[in-house]
Amino acid sequence: MEKELATLGKGVRCCSWNYCGKRLAVGYNDGSAAVHDSDSLSSSSTFSRSSKWTVHASSIKNIIWIPPDFGDAIACICVDGTLSLWEEAGEDAHSVTWKKCVVFERSGPRVLEVQFGFPTKYLKMVVAYSDGHVKVYELLDLLVLNKWQLQANFKNVVDSVSVFGKPTCTSASIAWSPRRGENQQSSFLLGFNSDLPQFNSCKMWEFEEHHQRWLPVAELSLPEDRDDRVHALAWAPNIGRPFEVIAVATYKGIAIWHVWLESETDHRFSSEKIVLLSGHVGEVKPTFSYPPVCSFIMRNACVWQLEWDISGMTLASTGGDGMVRLWQSNLNGVWHEHATLDCGGGKQ
Amino acid sequence: MPGRLMEPDGALIPFSTEVDVPLYNIQHGVKLPIFRIFVSWSRSNLLQVACIRPFEDDFNNEEDTGTSDGGDLGGKVVEVKLGASDPQISEAQRRRIAYGSVSPFAFLQGRKNALAMMSRMSSSSFGDWWQHVLEYSRSILELLENTNPPSRSVIEDPRIVLKLVNKPTGLKAAWQLMEMFYVDKHSLTWLPEQLVDWVAEYDCILSETEVTVHSKLFKLQEKLVNLQVIEDDPEYWEALSSALTVGWLDAVVKLLRLHGSYQLNQMDSRETENGLVEAVAVLVSTMPRLRHDLPAGKLGQCYKTKPDFIKAWEKWRGQITKLDCSAFWVHCGHRQTREGLRNLLQIMLGNMNNISNASFHWMELFVSHFLYIKPLTMSFEEMHRLAQKCLQLKSSSLSNGLTRLIVGALGENIEVVIAECSKSFGPWYGMKCILLMITHALELLAADSNQNEILFSERYNLGGISIVELHRIVYAQVLFSHSLTSQIAPTYLASCPKQGLGLLEISLSRQPVQNYTLILKDLEICRLYELDKICSFVKKITGMHQWKHGRKGSGIYWFQKAGDESRLNQIAQQLFECIGSSNTNETFKQWEGLIELLGPDVGTAGGLGFLHRYRDFKNSLRHVQYGRATDTARHSVELLIQLLKSPSTPQLLWLPLLHDSVKLLNWKDRPLLNAAETNLLLSKLQELSMLQLLPDSPQLDLPPLELASIRLALATNLSRAFLEE
């Protein structure tokens, strides 16, 4: 049923596949990163390590691939909040190696998460910080990844006028709209896991060309759930649906949302929570991450990752119960758990 | 159960909420506990799972015991395939079916489109559409046939009652059922006999564990070689009655002729007994059947019209009754023969008890009704009631997918049939054949115009697509997950009006670009389906990959193919700066090929036109060196003046140009530049010197000595030009 594809070395902390699933970037606890390449182009081929290098002195907690039309490049977020971008390049075919493009040194709050937008003309990077702020950068040079311009800096709150306290965020989740194309509006989802409720709920931010600013166009949270810390987010690929499908994981479970454009003229969005899936049931096991992502004991285990398949019909979730759960909607539109993969040795 | 929800009222397709979620244990080989799990839908819908060990645990282990379990193992990545695929169908055969079914499908879609066009133009309808679907269905059935035909002996062994054939697949059985119910309009007229034939072919797969007529006969056949007095064995008579119940007349007659009374040495002593056996054999072989035709060599008498059949049936029944009441039974000394034969007569007379005792599976009991109890055509409603009754009598559960399919079809409940297809024959993606079956089977269901509303109506729940489109999309996704079948996926997606091209775009945009052949294939698909945006995207990824991996020429080629002006302009800018900032010939040579590749049309904003003129000037200057011809030198001067006059020539390049001009200024034969031209050069040098005084201006990258030599050459040339003029 399962086939082994790769063996990862000691001290692995995170990993991430590139756009076609043929390259695997791995972040290590000692601050090094490695890239494993698939041995052949056929499906189910094994991976072998092609390079390993030191990124930073502190542990890499997240590794993210940059969209492929900007080369083979990754972003590494370290535990100390440093963000660095690396690309595979060389002057000739023999001198290709992983090179540092830019390092965003930590001057204040830590970087928690970074994601890259799909619009093809200008690459956009959203960086979420531990103080609840989010910065949007734009790449100035399409050929090199070292020239970034800060486009916006705002907080993940709907009410930008009120004064809030300073939150302490332990994690952040970002998901860009998977729609491609230069004419697409730039939009992304952002949710925090923080001690200030206003920052937590998942909001959809869209760039308004007219005023050149980012606006929250939808809040994917019911009034009674506003305090819920967001653990993971995933925006489903849209192959032609008249609405967007978004999965938001909180400690209560995984909520599936439909979001659609209500009015073209004033660009108003509507959203509806379709279902709350029970998520990863079971007692949360102690995790070794720092800072602890889920340090509380709840009925529901923490959701680690949400991942849609290419049609946006099947959602895979991983969680603290050691399971991978697959969720689908049946022909009547009822969401249900479709299969469970036990990776934790049968422990619930 | 996590995730279980109640179905909404008025649910379209009945899905049971009682079904347990399948649980799969992943054997990843990583020591527990797991620190993190990462997943990725790597290729289309194959799921890759990375299981990571806690890193603190590694250190603790080493400290505690000195040795670590798993050594340097930090995690594993596995690819997971869920769902058990049909073991009867090998991977190669699955691919053969997948490829073989494409052209019938495409042909059918083509016909449908053509008919739709025609019906728009004229009033012709889809009246005979089912015949096209039937043709398509037969093509698929051929593919589902087992590939290895059984070897046939020239001499027929009388002891072979059951021909040993490869076990048919459940897929084929289900396919044939759906063809029978939803496509073949002729078949519906003869449905009872069609079902009898279906049981004859698929009885062997009706149950894996329980006894069926087939398994009973098979067991007897194995015993036949060792049996001395066959008629003494109760299993012989049981097998006979069972075979007769389901209408396997050939097997019954064959078995009867194995009766000991046929042996030459016993003919005389068992004459009456033999006469009775033969009489029953004759009655069996002349059984009237209400059907379209009987395959050559098959026993029974075929009647196509009801009156003829009824007449023959009554006569046949009369003969059975007559034999049953005959006095010969008294003279038959062999008890088992007497009882066995009379049991056969009772079955033929439609005695429910005898029939029920001789059949095992509900389907066997069901078809025996059409043969002996109600041989005239029944309505669907009656057949559905009868099926329910048989299910109760044989206390069969509805666990078998084929059973539920038949009951659903008889109940004229297309929703149940769809649900069954999805549930019993899928919907897990790994089961390629099964999904193929559903995707194609919906074509069969769609042949019945009554079902079109359900199958083709667009549903909000499904994201605005129909049930048919949904299944095609899911199937195409499965095909995309394997490199050997991904090429046929677009055929199915092209027939999905709403979301097909969307999925095709995403799938193509996720193909690796390292392989040139693969890129060309993808681009060909883009061209075929007019996916210009993705075509450009694939080219951009390829261009970027080549550019970054040191194949700059190839990178430019792909950016040009993608029409990526932004990147080409930036490359032009890079060349520009590089050439401008360095005045060595080596640098220029290094970039010359790239300038050629970029062409004159791109980079108007970046001054690529200038680069071309600059290249010409440099080439001309090289000839001046070697040729020493004044004409060539004069041509170089013209190019130089053009360059310096052109507003697109950047200031960055003025100094290198002036540096290059020294050779021309110091031309020995005569001054090549007149006073006006020399003044132009002087003004440029002056402008550059003025710029140096401005804050933040770039410093001239030329040694003072070189600058002085330019000034001197300009001054000398000016004086010579004055003198000449």
Interface residues (C-beta under 8 A of the other chain):
Chain A: M1 E2 K3 E4 L5 A6 T7 L8 G9 K10 G11 V12 R13 C14 C15 S16 W17 Y19 C20 G21 K22 L24 Y28 N29 L41 S42 S43 S44 F47 P68 D69 F70 G71 D72 E87 E88 A89 G90 E91 D92 A93 H94 S95 V96 T120 K121 D141 L142 L143 R180 G181 P237 N238 I239 G240 R241 P242 F243 V245 V275 L277 S278 G279 H280 V281 K285 T287 F288 S289 W304 Q305 E307 W308 D309 I310 S311 G312 M313 T314 A316 T318 G319 G322 V324 R325 L326 W327 S329 N330 L331 N332 G333 V334 W335 H336 E337 H338 A339 T340 L341 D342 C343 G344 G345 G346 K347
Chain B: M1 P2 G3 R4 L5 M6 E7 P8 A11 L12 I13 F15 T17 V21 P22 L23 Y24 N25 I26 Q27 H28 G29 L32 P33 I34 F35 R36 I37 F38 V39 S40 W41 S42 R43 S44 N45 L46 L47 Q48 V49 A50 C51 I52 R53 P54 F55 E56 D57 D58 G71 D72 L73 G74 G75 K76 V77 V78 E79 V80 K81 L82 I418 A419 S422 W428 R459 Y460 N461 L462 G463 G464 I465 I467 L470 I473 V474 Q477 F480 S481 H482 S483 L484 K498 Q499 L501 G502 L503 E505 I506 S507 S509 R510 Q511 P512 V513 Q514 N515 L518 K533 F537 K540 I541 M544 H545 W547 K548 H549 G550 R551 S566 R567 Q570 I571 Q574
